[in-house]
Amino acid sequence: MYQTHLFAQRAAKHGPVLLLLGLLNCSFIATGSAQKLNIKNDVFWDTKEGQPLYSQGGGISTFKDPKSGQEKYYWYGVHYQEAETYRSSPNKTLPRASFESVTCYTSTDLVNWTFEGDALSKAEALPDGRLTWVGRLGVAHIQESGQYALLVQHGAEVLIAVANQPAGPFTWHQKISMLDRIGTTNTGDQTVFTDADTGKSYLVYSYGRGRNKIYVSEIGLKNGKVDLLDYTKIFEGAGREGNCMFKHQGKYYMAASNLYGWDASLAYYLVANDIRGPYEPANDMRVLAGSTADYAHVTQTGFFVNVKGSKQETVVYCGDRWANFAGNGLGYNQWFPLSFAGAEPYFNSLGSWNLDAQTGEWAVAADNNYVKNGSFEADRKRMPSLVKPVQTHLLGWETTVLKGNKISLDTTSSPVLNYNNTEEERKKVVGEKSLNISDKVAFGRRVSQVISSSPYVTLPDGYYTLSARIKNTAGFSTLEMYAESAGKRMARRVKQAHPAWATIELKRVAVKNGKVEIGFRAEGNAQASCQVDDVSLTRAK
């Protein structure tokens, strides 16, 4: 996932924030004969040849390369025209999804990807030229026929296309209605899961209306056609989308997100000993631990990849960030390693980490940003919010009112906690949202986040750099960014107004005992305001 392409022009266009987020991620760490290659989130990804990588709403399968016989990762996803537009100008959120093709990329290490071509062309998918929704897909190998089958949502039904080779080209096979199978013509969301122990593949999908039911169907041959062989309902409860599955130590995990449109949400899961269930807890999904402070690093559940190395197996959560349609940051593909306490998975929210696909080992990268929801994009609504989700706080942050109006659901008096960045401002800061510190009356406010070691990711002691982008009016007697660890407090005071976005830093922040509190403190007159965005805490070099 090289980031060399477009880096220079985007850094010049979007300012210092992209100098932080757009650092090259082609670095590696040598550990004996093994290599840990870097996976960097919150940036747009490129192929190893330096071309933009476009793959949304898809999945990764493992097949043998027909030419070399080498086993490779095959990554399939949709190339939407808006992915190109947003990548070039991420200051504008786009209103619709225009299908271009299903792409196919291959890799042996999950980092260096080669574009194999369009697995399913626009002409093949839309033969009459009429635009319709095409997305949410996966590919299965049909053992009985030796074919490869691509299953993708197509309008209000499911299209099955087939190919003789894993990279395609895939051709139209049949389009199936789910009406007589589950009661709606369409699926809500869907992915393909292949059980590596049996070689069988399954479509994992939700009910087409309300998405309050989730099904598993085996993929195979029926009357000489690739089709779904059965329809097992494994969940009925609250509406869920982004349905996907992985297997770890003999157990099956079904994961999903909330119904938040293109926006990010909590990640949920169920677990079972058999792919057809029963799944527990019955019809009541658990929240994936580690995903709550930033809605799984501002993603929806997308798909998973099991890296079975010589030393350990690592399950990689491959999240979808529909940034071109939600405006919630940079990059469409956000990947993270899961950890496990017995059968309970844990989401490690990392901006940068290193993976050795040969050994299966992973580690936090030296340039990781330890702040959760640092660009304030996890909160999809004006906060406090009276509608889903009903909440009075910003995810990952604690707001303390020292003086002034209380934070509440009373829209006539409560301060607004976030700010909608304009399209012009989004040329300087990331995404639609930023932190807002203001009130209708004289006020005092502290917005803070405690960062500490998790059960699986250590916050190492040492020196760090705390950075943020700010924009503020006059009228503050106190306005500062601070960091405090082991009783020692450092602060960067803002002594003048900044009508345009500016960068502030605290260097050599000493972190001790694996814990630090960072934040912003303000005392201002009525209507004084400060906006904050793109907060980062990284190891000092």
RODO-2510 file (C-alpha; in nm, 4 decimals, decimal comma):
residues 541
     n   res          X          Y          Z
     1     m     0,0000     0,0000     0,0000
     2     y     0,2531     0,2535    -0,1108
     3     q     0,1646     0,6182    -0,0609
     4     t     0,4138     0,7736    -0,3030
     5     h     0,1531     0,8606    -0,5654
     6     l    -0,0045     1,2062    -0,5222
     7     f     0,1757     1,2668    -0,1925
     8     a     0,3592     1,5806    -0,2915
     9     q     0,0658     1,7530    -0,4572
    10     r    -0,1774     1,6601    -0,1765
    11     a     0,0622     1,7798     0,0918
    12     a     0,0957     2,1121    -0,0849
    13     k    -0,2785     2,1411    -0,1344
    14     h    -0,4048     2,0353     0,2054
    15     g    -0,1384     2,1697     0,4357
    16     p     0,0473     2,0299     0,7373
    17     v    -0,2223     1,7797     0,8332
    18     l    -0,1424     1,5745     0,5234
    19     l     0,2251     1,5914     0,5972
    20     l     0,1348     1,3907     0,9049
    21     l    -0,1234     1,1581     0,7525
    22     g     0,0392     1,1075     0,4152
    23     l     0,3782     0,9758     0,5221
    24     l     0,5106     0,6954     0,3069
    25     n     0,4100     0,3542     0,4342
    26     c     0,6492     0,1405     0,2313
    27     s     0,8888     0,1065     0,5238
    28     f     0,9749    -0,2309     0,6729
    29     i     1,1457    -0,3661     0,9786
    30     a     1,3869    -0,6563     0,9430
    31     t     1,3630    -0,9200     1,2150
    32     g     1,6069    -1,1926     1,1224
    33     s     1,4817    -1,3389     0,7963
    34     a     1,1321    -1,1986     0,8515
    35     q     0,9941    -0,8597     0,7550
    36     k     0,7229    -0,6567     0,9166
    37     l     0,5679    -0,4385     0,6486
    38     n     0,3740    -0,1264     0,7357
    39     i    -0,0031    -0,0886     0,7118
    40     k    -0,1028     0,2746     0,7455
    41     n    -0,4598     0,3847     0,7967
    42     d    -0,6169     0,7285     0,7423
    43     v    -0,4534     0,7687     0,3997
    44     f    -0,5382     0,6710     0,0452
    45     w    -0,3646     0,3544    -0,0677
    46     d    -0,1635     0,2870    -0,3816
    47     t    -0,0481    -0,0292    -0,5544
    48     k     0,3194    -0,1190    -0,5385
    49     e     0,3495     0,0339    -0,8850
    50     g     0,2310     0,3661    -0,7422
    51     q    -0,1186     0,3689    -0,8935
    52     p    -0,4326     0,4533    -0,6923
    53     l    -0,5966     0,1483    -0,5353
    54     y    -0,9764     0,1459    -0,5645
    55     s    -1,1589    -0,1302    -0,3789
    56     q    -1,4702    -0,0771    -0,1686
    57     g    -1,7286    -0,3133    -0,0237
    58     g    -1,5486    -0,6318    -0,1222
    59     g    -1,3386    -0,9079     0,0264
    60     i    -1,0162    -1,1071     0,0083
    61     s    -0,9884    -1,4720    -0,0933
    62     t    -0,6836    -1,6978    -0,1071
    63     f    -0,6280    -1,8784    -0,4372
    64     k    -0,3370    -2,0267    -0,6301
    65     d    -0,2070    -1,8140    -0,9147
    66     p    -0,2827    -2,0198    -1,2284
    67     k     0,0451    -1,9113    -1,3901
    68     s     0,2924    -1,9570    -1,1043
    69     g     0,1072    -2,1967    -0,8785
    70     q     0,1888    -1,9637    -0,5876
    71     e    -0,0811    -1,9042    -0,3310
    72     k    -0,1835    -1,5387    -0,3243
    73     y    -0,4333    -1,3045    -0,1659
    74     y    -0,6932    -1,1928    -0,4215
    75     w    -0,8676    -0,8704    -0,3220
    76     y    -1,1960    -0,7896    -0,4961
    77     g    -1,3921    -0,4673    -0,4524
    78     v    -1,5823    -0,1990    -0,6380
    79     h    -1,4232     0,0959    -0,8129
    80     y    -1,6715     0,3813    -0,7884
    81     q    -1,6159     0,6925    -0,9983
    82     e    -1,6597     0,9026    -0,6835
    83     a    -1,3581     0,7312    -0,5252
    84     e    -1,1405     0,9040    -0,7833
    85     t    -1,3116     1,2405    -0,7330
    86     y    -1,2915     1,2346    -0,3537
    87     r    -0,9317     1,1199    -0,3530
    88     s    -0,8390     1,4204    -0,5681
    89     s    -1,0580     1,6634    -0,3697
    90     p    -1,1514     1,5233    -0,0269
    91     n    -1,3094     1,8539     0,0743
    92     k    -1,6340     1,7598    -0,1012
    93     t    -1,8694     1,4805     0,0095
    94     l    -2,0365     1,3180    -0,2902
    95     p    -2,4075     1,2328    -0,3199
    96     r    -2,4178     0,9053    -0,5143
    97     a    -2,2285     0,5878    -0,6039
    98     s    -2,1465     0,5368    -0,9726
    99     f    -2,0202     0,1882    -1,0549
   100     e    -1,7126     0,1604    -1,2758
   101     s    -1,5958    -0,1984    -1,2254
   102     v    -1,5100    -0,4742    -0,9820
   103     t    -1,1330    -0,4612    -0,9444
   104     c    -0,8919    -0,7411    -0,8595
   105     y    -0,5577    -0,6933    -0,6821
   106     t    -0,3123    -0,9625    -0,5723
   107     s    -0,0479    -0,9790    -0,3008
   108     t     0,1624    -1,2289    -0,1085
   109     d     0,2054    -1,0103     0,2015
   110     l    -0,1178    -0,8026     0,2293
   111     v     0,0844    -0,4827     0,1836
   112     n     0,2264    -0,4801    -0,1684
   113     w    -0,0644    -0,5046    -0,4118
   114     t    -0,0609    -0,5522    -0,7887
   115     f    -0,3576    -0,4554    -1,0059
   116     e    -0,4594    -0,7609    -1,2077
   117     g    -0,7364    -0,5830    -1,3957
   118     d    -1,1104    -0,5349    -1,3846
   119     a    -1,2559    -0,8666    -1,2729
   120     l    -1,6064    -0,7538    -1,3722
   121     s    -1,6311    -0,4753    -1,6267
   122     k    -1,8945    -0,2040    -1,6420
   123     a    -2,0097    -0,3348    -1,9789
   124     e    -2,0600    -0,6849    -1,8365
   125     a    -2,2321    -0,5690    -1,5177
   126     l    -2,4538    -0,3087    -1,6870
   127     p    -2,5134    -0,4464    -2,0369
   128     d    -2,8087    -0,2167    -2,1065
   129     g    -2,6169     0,0897    -1,9907
   130     r    -2,8691     0,1707    -1,7186
   131     l    -2,7116     0,2767    -1,3897
   132     t    -2,8022     0,0795    -1,0789
   133     w    -2,6473    -0,0115    -0,7460
   134     v    -2,3649    -0,2647    -0,7754
   135     g    -2,1705    -0,3442    -0,4597
   136     r    -2,1096    -0,5645    -0,1539
   137     l    -1,9431    -0,8711    -0,2980
   138     g    -1,7103    -1,1655    -0,2646
   139     v    -1,5655    -1,4503    -0,4695
   140     a    -1,5885    -1,8250    -0,4065
   141     h    -1,4191    -2,1209    -0,5742
   142     i    -1,6788    -2,3762    -0,6835
   143     q    -1,5063    -2,7085    -0,6285
   144     e    -1,7560    -2,9153    -0,8303
   145     s    -1,7044    -2,7178    -1,1520
   146     g    -1,3632    -2,5612    -1,0948
   147     q    -1,5127    -2,2176    -1,1625
   148     y    -1,4798    -1,8995    -0,9624
   149     a    -1,8065    -1,7284    -0,8732
   150     l    -1,8523    -1,3610    -0,7893
   151     l    -2,1678    -1,2754    -0,5934
   152     v    -2,2604    -0,9066    -0,5849
   153     q    -2,5669    -0,6986    -0,5072
   154     h    -2,7141    -0,5793    -0,8361
   155     g    -3,0091    -0,3435    -0,8145
   156     a    -3,2675    -0,5198    -0,5995
   157     e    -3,1313    -0,8710    -0,6594
   158     v    -2,8056    -1,0691    -0,6480
   159     l    -2,5885    -1,1129    -0,9565
   160     i    -2,3710    -1,4227    -0,9904
   161     a    -2,0868    -1,3988    -1,2424
   162     v    -1,8353    -1,6730    -1,3170
   163     a    -1,4792    -1,7028    -1,4460
   164     n    -1,2284    -1,9766    -1,5200
   165     q    -0,9460    -1,7922    -1,3414
   166     p    -0,9510    -1,6095    -1,0073
   167     a    -0,8671    -1,2690    -1,1590
   168     g    -1,1402    -1,3037    -1,4183
   169     p    -1,2756    -1,1790    -1,6436
   170     f    -1,6083    -1,2700    -1,4833
   171     t    -1,9114    -1,3021    -1,7083
   172     w    -2,2814    -1,2831    -1,6318
   173     h    -2,4090    -1,6221    -1,5074
   174     q    -2,7463    -1,5549    -1,3536
   175     k    -2,9318    -1,2991    -1,1471
   176     i    -3,1321    -1,4350    -0,8569
   177     s    -3,4185    -1,2938    -0,6556
   178     m    -3,4209    -1,3678    -0,2845
   179     l    -3,7990    -1,3222    -0,2587
   180     d    -3,8937    -1,6908    -0,2436
   181     r    -3,5888    -1,7627    -0,0292
   182     i    -3,6024    -1,5082     0,2517
   183     g    -3,8986    -1,2802     0,1687
   184     t    -3,7242    -0,9859    -0,0009
   185     t    -3,5812    -0,9725    -0,3533
   186     n    -3,2571    -0,8203    -0,2293
   187     t    -3,0066    -0,8760     0,0475
   188     g    -2,9422    -0,5957     0,2952
   189     d    -2,5632    -0,6261     0,2967
   190     q    -2,3508    -0,9274     0,2052
   191     t    -2,0027    -1,0780     0,1917
   192     v    -1,8553    -1,4150     0,1004
   193     f    -1,6877    -1,6282     0,3682
   194     t    -1,4782    -1,9365     0,2878
   195     d    -1,4138    -2,1909     0,5599
   196     a    -1,0453    -2,2779     0,5154
   197     d    -1,0929    -2,6077     0,6998
   198     t    -1,3627    -2,7405     0,4647
   199     g    -1,3119    -2,5361     0,1477
   200     k    -1,6823    -2,4504     0,1451
   201     s    -1,7938    -2,0931     0,0777
   202     y    -2,0977    -1,9123     0,2109
   203     l    -2,2900    -1,5936     0,1454
   204     v    -2,3387    -1,4005     0,4710
   205     y    -2,6169    -1,1450     0,4347
   206     s    -2,9003    -0,9580     0,5981
   207     y    -3,2705    -0,9311     0,5229
   208     g    -3,3497    -0,6750     0,2543
   209     r    -3,5899    -0,4604     0,4592
   210     g    -3,4813    -0,3337     0,7996
   211     r    -3,1830    -0,5696     0,7968
   212     n    -3,3045    -0,7185     1,1249
   213     k    -3,2331    -1,0774     1,0193
   214     i    -2,9012    -1,2318     0,9173
   215     y    -2,8607    -1,5449     0,7078
   216     v    -2,5888    -1,7880     0,5980
   217     s    -2,6207    -1,9730     0,2669
   218     e    -2,3773    -2,2272     0,1252
   219     i    -2,2649    -2,1513    -0,2320
   220     g    -2,2555    -2,4404    -0,4782
   221     l    -2,4111    -2,5959    -0,7882
   222     k    -2,7865    -2,6391    -0,8209
   223     n    -2,9289    -2,7756    -1,1449
   224     g    -2,5964    -2,7065    -1,3132
   225     k    -2,5914    -2,3399    -1,2058
   226     v    -2,3952    -2,1639    -0,9343
   227     d    -2,6557    -2,0795    -0,6713
   228     l    -2,7326    -2,0670    -0,3007
   229     l    -2,8005    -2,4152    -0,1619
   230     d    -2,9731    -2,3313     0,1664
   231     y    -3,0901    -2,0387     0,3802
   232     t    -3,0179    -2,0534     0,7515
   233     k    -3,1290    -1,7635     0,9679
   234     i    -2,8684    -1,7101     1,2411
   235     f    -2,9894    -1,3811     1,3890
   236     e    -3,3105    -1,1819     1,4338
   237     g    -3,3087    -0,8613     1,6350
   238     a    -3,1896    -0,5050     1,5841
   239     g    -3,1115    -0,3952     1,2291
   240     r    -2,7495    -0,4655     1,1326
   241     e    -2,5434    -0,4148     0,8154
   242     g    -2,1851    -0,4746     0,7035
   243     n    -2,2437    -0,8463     0,7644
   244     c    -1,9218    -1,0481     0,7499
   245     m    -1,7607    -1,3511     0,9110
   246     f    -1,4319    -1,5045     1,0217
   247     k    -1,3192    -1,8232     1,1936
   248     h    -1,0710    -1,8418     1,4788
   249     q    -0,9663    -2,1482     1,6776
   250     g    -1,2634    -2,3486     1,5583
   251     k    -1,5259    -2,0841     1,6348
   252     y    -1,7282    -1,8816     1,3843
   253     y    -1,7686    -1,5088     1,4389
   254     m    -2,0420    -1,3141     1,2627
   255     a    -1,9800    -0,9372     1,2700
   256     a    -2,1911    -0,6377     1,1727
   257     s    -2,2429    -0,2636     1,2141
   258     n    -2,5330    -0,0348     1,3018
   259     l    -2,7665     0,1056     1,0379
   260     y    -2,5887     0,4376     1,0038
   261     g    -2,5965     0,4793     0,6267
   262     w    -2,2465     0,5517     0,4939
   263     d    -2,1222     0,6511     0,8395
   264     a    -1,9156     0,4547     1,0902
   265     s    -2,0658     0,2786     1,3907
   266     l    -1,9952     0,0363     1,6707
   267     a    -1,8803    -0,3072     1,5600
   268     y    -2,0796    -0,6054     1,6866
   269     y    -2,0354    -0,9817     1,6813
   270     l    -2,1887    -1,3198     1,7620
   271     v    -1,9990    -1,6462     1,8069
   272     a    -2,0856    -2,0123     1,7389
   273     n    -1,9241    -2,3542     1,7206
   274     d    -2,1012    -2,4337     1,3921
   275     i    -2,1387    -2,2023     1,0968
   276     r    -2,5165    -2,2489     1,1024
   277     g    -2,5359    -2,1804     1,4742
   278     p    -2,6680    -2,1470     1,7306
   279     y    -2,4920    -1,8123     1,7719
   280     e    -2,4493    -1,6542     2,1120
   281     p    -2,5702    -1,4412     2,2711
   282     a    -2,8918    -1,5385     2,0929
   283     n    -3,0241    -1,2482     1,8839
   284     d    -2,8360    -0,9950     2,0963
   285     m    -2,5037    -0,8931     1,9491
   286     r    -2,2064    -0,8039     2,1647
   287     v    -2,0093    -0,4857     2,1081
   288     l    -1,6559    -0,5607     1,9902
   289     a    -1,4289    -0,4485     2,2744
   290     g    -1,1879    -0,1730     2,1721
   291     s    -1,4227    -0,0282     1,9088
   292     t    -1,6261     0,2091     2,1240
   293     a    -1,3972     0,5139     2,1549
   294     d    -1,3844     0,5857     1,7809
   295     y    -1,6455     0,3592     1,6183
   296     a    -1,3855     0,1057     1,5076
   297     h    -1,1482     0,3783     1,3853
   298     v    -1,4301     0,5415     1,1884
   299     t    -1,5308     0,2340     0,9869
   300     q    -1,8079    -0,0096     0,9179
   301     t    -1,7389    -0,3804     0,9354
   302     g    -1,6158    -0,4873     0,5914
   303     f    -1,4490    -0,8293     0,5915
   304     f    -1,1733    -1,0227     0,7668
   305     v    -0,8501    -1,1935     0,6628
   306     n    -0,6833    -1,4729     0,8591
   307     v    -0,3044    -1,4565     0,8402
   308     k    -0,1842    -1,8044     0,9361
   309     g     0,1862    -1,7577     0,9969
   310     s     0,4625    -1,9826     1,1170
   311     k     0,4481    -1,8367     1,4685
   312     q     0,0891    -1,7208     1,5163
   313     e    -0,2428    -1,6590     1,3466
   314     t    -0,3597    -1,3000     1,3218
   315     v    -0,7130    -1,2030     1,2248
   316     v    -0,7179    -0,8737     1,0377
   317     y    -1,0320    -0,6597     1,0587
   318     c    -1,0698    -0,4896     0,7183
   319     g    -1,3028    -0,1970     0,7722
   320     d    -1,4872     0,0043     0,5106
   321     r    -1,4656     0,3809     0,5414
   322     w    -1,7117     0,5178     0,2870
   323     a    -1,5376     0,8549     0,2943
   324     n    -1,6377     0,9499    -0,0591
   325     f    -2,0041     0,9400     0,0474
   326     a    -1,9735     1,0244     0,4207
   327     g    -1,6904     1,2783     0,4148
   328     n    -1,5517     1,1210     0,7309
   329     g    -1,1798     1,1241     0,6689
   330     l    -0,9115     1,0022     0,4314
   331     g    -0,8743     0,6533     0,2895
   332     y    -1,1364     0,3938     0,2021
   333     n    -0,9645     0,0883     0,3533
   334     q    -0,8747     0,0770     0,7222
   335     w    -0,7179    -0,2452     0,8546
   336     f    -0,6479    -0,3518     1,2132
   337     p    -0,5230    -0,6604     1,3972
   338     l    -0,7585    -0,8325     1,6392
   339     s    -0,6462    -0,9813     1,9691
   340     f    -0,8250    -1,2467     2,1715
   341     a    -0,8877    -1,3199     2,5376
   342     g    -1,0054    -1,6757     2,5017
   343     a    -1,2987    -1,6555     2,2618
   344     e    -1,3491    -1,2791     2,3072
   345     p    -1,2041    -1,0622     2,0268
   346     y    -1,0524    -0,7194     2,0884
   347     f    -1,0225    -0,4419     1,8293
   348     n    -0,6846    -0,2643     1,8244
   349     s    -0,7472     0,0862     1,6893
   350     l    -0,4161     0,1802     1,5292
   351     g    -0,3218     0,4450     1,2774
   352     s    -0,0053     0,2589     1,1763
   353     w     0,1128    -0,0948     1,2442
   354     n     0,3486    -0,3552     1,1017
   355     l     0,2600    -0,7065     0,9855
   356     d     0,4756    -1,0038     0,8959
   357     a     0,2563    -1,2225     0,6750
   358     q     0,5080    -1,5100     0,6952
   359     t     0,5134    -1,5406     1,0737
   360     g     0,1734    -1,3862     1,1440
   361     e     0,3279    -1,1457     1,3945
   362     w     0,2316    -0,7806     1,4190
   363     a     0,3479    -0,4770     1,6147
   364     v     0,2581    -0,1114     1,6610
   365     a     0,4518     0,1127     1,4218
   366     a     0,6780     0,3908     1,5450
   367     d     0,4619     0,6581     1,3788
   368     n     0,1285     0,5413     1,5239
   369     n    -0,1090     0,8153     1,6421
   370     y    -0,2403     0,7108     1,9845
   371     v    -0,5331     0,9575     1,9925
   372     k    -0,8812     0,8090     1,9431
   373     n    -1,1236     1,0031     1,7238
   374     g    -0,8607     1,2709     1,6789
   375     s    -1,0313     1,4169     1,3714
   376     f    -1,3757     1,4000     1,5385
   377     e    -1,5239     1,2095     1,2455
   378     a    -1,6707     0,9213     1,4458
   379     d    -1,9616     1,1415     1,5553
   380     r    -2,1901     1,1506     1,2536
   381     k    -2,4422     1,3984     1,3939
   382     r    -2,4491     1,7371     1,5598
   383     m    -2,3651     1,6729     1,9242
   384     p    -2,5513     1,6556     2,1557
   385     s    -2,7807     1,4469     1,9380
   386     l    -3,1520     1,3809     1,9826
   387     v    -3,1548     1,1149     1,7105
   388     k    -2,9667     0,7924     1,6529
   389     p    -2,7321     0,7800     1,8256
   390     v    -2,8828     0,9724     2,1187
   391     q    -2,5773     1,1016     2,3074
   392     t    -2,4367     1,4053     2,4831
   393     h    -2,0630     1,3515     2,4321
   394     l    -1,8026     1,3162     2,1618
   395     l    -1,6692     0,9650     2,1232
   396     g    -1,3362     0,9136     2,2968
   397     w    -1,3453     1,2556     2,4643
   398     e    -1,4708     1,3840     2,7994
   399     t    -1,6170     1,7339     2,8167
   400     t    -1,6127     1,9013     3,1586
   401     v    -1,8123     2,2225     3,2045
   402     l    -1,6235     2,4460     3,4469
   403     k    -1,8561     2,7417     3,3959
   404     g    -2,1499     2,8080     3,1644
   405     n    -2,4359     2,6065     3,0222
   406     k    -2,4568     2,2348     3,0892
   407     i    -2,4236     1,9781     2,8121
   408     s    -2,7697     1,8308     2,7578
   409     l    -3,0286     1,7347     2,4989
   410     d    -3,1923     2,0761     2,5439
   411     t    -3,1120     2,2370     2,2119
   412     t    -3,2086     2,5838     2,3355
   413     s    -2,9346     2,6023     2,5988
   414     s    -2,6760     2,3270     2,5515
   415     p    -2,3462     2,4169     2,3850
   416     v    -2,2791     2,2412     2,0538
   417     l    -1,9787     2,0120     2,0891
   418     n    -1,8780     1,9760     1,7258
   419     y    -1,8488     2,1987     1,4223
   420     n    -1,9221     2,1406     1,0544
   421     n    -1,6130     2,2224     0,8525
   422     t    -1,6812     2,4097     0,5304
   423     e    -1,5595     2,2784     0,1959
   424     e    -1,2937     2,5493     0,1959
   425     e    -1,1800     2,4560     0,5471
   426     r    -1,1590     2,0898     0,4469
   427     k    -0,8691     2,1824     0,2202
   428     k    -0,6762     2,2423     0,5448
   429     v    -0,8264     1,9910     0,7892
   430     v    -0,9610     1,6374     0,7517
   431     g    -1,3286     1,5568     0,7195
   432     e    -1,6621     1,7160     0,7858
   433     k    -1,6361     1,7540     1,1625
   434     s    -1,4139     1,9216     1,4228
   435     l    -1,4299     1,9950     1,7953
   436     n    -1,6240     2,3088     1,8940
   437     i    -1,5540     2,4980     2,2175
   438     s    -1,8012     2,7838     2,2637
   439     d    -2,1107     2,8956     2,4556
   440     k    -2,3807     3,1606     2,4530
   441     v    -2,2632     3,2796     2,7948
   442     a    -1,9231     3,3282     2,9563
   443     f    -1,7803     2,9820     2,9960
   444     g    -1,5046     2,7526     3,1139
   445     r    -1,4491     2,4170     2,9457
   446     r    -1,2085     2,1249     2,9478
   447     v    -1,2135     1,8616     2,6739
   448     s    -0,9828     1,5717     2,7534
   449     q    -0,8831     1,2190     2,6615
   450     v    -0,6907     0,9740     2,8776
   451     i    -0,4575     0,7580     2,6698
   452     s    -0,3175     0,4478     2,8332
   453     s    -0,1915     0,1007     2,7563
   454     s    -0,4606    -0,1453     2,6518
   455     p    -0,4432    -0,5193     2,7252
   456     y    -0,2674    -0,5675     2,3893
   457     v    -0,1104    -0,2346     2,2904
   458     t     0,1417    -0,0721     2,5199
   459     l     0,1773     0,3055     2,5412
   460     p     0,5560     0,3075     2,5828
   461     d     0,7165     0,5477     2,8261
   462     g     0,9202     0,8157     2,6535
   463     y     0,8853     1,1441     2,4716
   464     y     0,5971     1,2312     2,2400
   465     t     0,4768     1,5174     2,0231
   466     l     0,1207     1,6415     2,0723
   467     s    -0,0165     1,8287     1,7720
   468     a    -0,3490     1,9783     1,6651
   469     r    -0,5030     2,2192     1,4196
   470     i    -0,6970     2,5110     1,5707
   471     k    -0,9072     2,8076     1,4628
   472     n    -1,0233     3,0581     1,7253
   473     t    -1,1702     3,4010     1,7790
   474     a    -1,0590     3,6613     2,0319
   475     g    -1,2298     3,6726     2,3711
   476     f    -1,0407     3,3997     2,5592
   477     s    -0,8633     3,4693     2,8869
   478     t    -0,7314     3,1100     2,8756
   479     l    -0,6954     2,8842     2,5744
   480     e    -0,4450     2,6015     2,5817
   481     m    -0,3584     2,2523     2,4687
   482     y    -0,2089     2,0407     2,7455
   483     a    -0,0647     1,7019     2,8323
   484     e    -0,0237     1,5563     3,1813
   485     s     0,1515     1,2346     3,2857
   486     a     0,2698     1,1146     3,6281
   487     g     0,1883     1,4524     3,7841
   488     k     0,3832     1,6592     3,5306
   489     r     0,1798     1,8989     3,3190
   490     m     0,2832     2,0770     2,9993
   491     a     0,0737     2,3319     2,8106
   492     r     0,0832     2,5253     2,4862
   493     r    -0,1040     2,8524     2,5371
   494     v    -0,2838     3,0201     2,2480
   495     k    -0,2421     3,3935     2,3008
   496     q    -0,4031     3,5376     1,9891
   497     a    -0,6904     3,4826     1,7513
   498     h    -0,6457     3,2506     1,4529
   499     p    -0,9104     3,3304     1,1912
   500     a    -0,7602     3,0582     0,9682
   501     w    -0,6572     2,7075     1,0666
   502     a    -0,3128     2,6897     1,2302
   503     t    -0,0990     2,4106     1,3754
   504     i     0,0021     2,4061     1,7414
   505     e     0,2433     2,1596     1,9018
   506     l     0,3727     2,0411     2,2346
   507     k     0,7098     1,8761     2,1934
   508     r     0,8900     1,6386     2,4273
   509     v     0,5801     1,5391     2,6197
   510     a     0,7118     1,2944     2,8781
   511     v     0,4863     0,9886     2,9159
   512     k     0,5405     0,7737     3,2235
   513     n     0,3709     0,4611     3,3578
   514     g     0,1961     0,4049     3,0241
   515     k    -0,0624     0,6803     3,0744
   516     v    -0,1161     1,0421     2,9692
   517     e    -0,4083     1,2840     2,9682
   518     i    -0,4288     1,5223     2,6755
   519     g    -0,6796     1,7947     2,6151
   520     f    -0,7857     2,1526     2,5680
   521     r    -0,8830     2,4053     2,8346
   522     a    -1,0683     2,7283     2,7657
   523     e    -1,2126     3,0231     2,9542
   524     g    -1,3919     3,2645     2,7283
   525     n    -1,6472     3,5361     2,6932
   526     a    -1,9940     3,4697     2,5565
   527     q    -1,9794     3,3711     2,1866
   528     a    -1,5993     3,3284     2,1872
   529     s    -1,5245     3,0122     1,9913
   530     c    -1,2438     2,7711     1,9182
   531     q    -1,2430     2,4786     1,6761
   532     v    -0,9922     2,1931     1,7018
   533     d    -0,9171     1,9188     1,4503
   534     d    -0,6645     1,6481     1,3604
   535     v    -0,5221     1,5870     1,7067
   536     s    -0,2252     1,3494     1,7176
   537     l     0,0087     1,2058     1,9780
   538     t     0,3108     1,0348     1,8226
   539     r     0,6472     0,9119     1,9466
   540     a     0,9184     1,1760     1,9239
   541     k     1,1873     1,0906     1,6702
***
